[in-house]
């Protein structure tokens, strides 16, 4: 009688399997966290760890019922957030409003700077993420509010 030996193959990690199959693997970058005072107009891709100081609901605009009867009203809240360097206003939309409760510490990933009436506002769109985390051990510097600084767009004429 002949016995057949079976080989037990060890499963390789997914990256090694993909490389062995000739598939290009894109390595993810580690997130780089910045401080609030490093935010500038027109920038995006920011990762921050901040505390929520206050959250104020913004009244929704009345839409005509005939325009879109099946759409839910958009919930918007302006939240004052900050870290040990500065504070800024954050515009929370829909489900984000529930996460931004005063006193909580949140991790904001892939945020962008929106300009509203010449002032900076931080926002997270569908490509970003907000996570509630354990309380941070820093004291928020409330004297440096970046959303109070007014910016003006200057167009340069090339000669």
Secondary structure, DSSP 8 states (H G I E B T S, - for coil): -------------HHHHHHHTT----------B--GGG--TT-EEEEEEEEEEEEEEE------TTT-TT-----EEEEEEE-SS-EEEEEEETHHHHH--TT-EEEEEEEEEEEETTEEEEE--TT-EEEEES--S----TT-BGGG-B---------
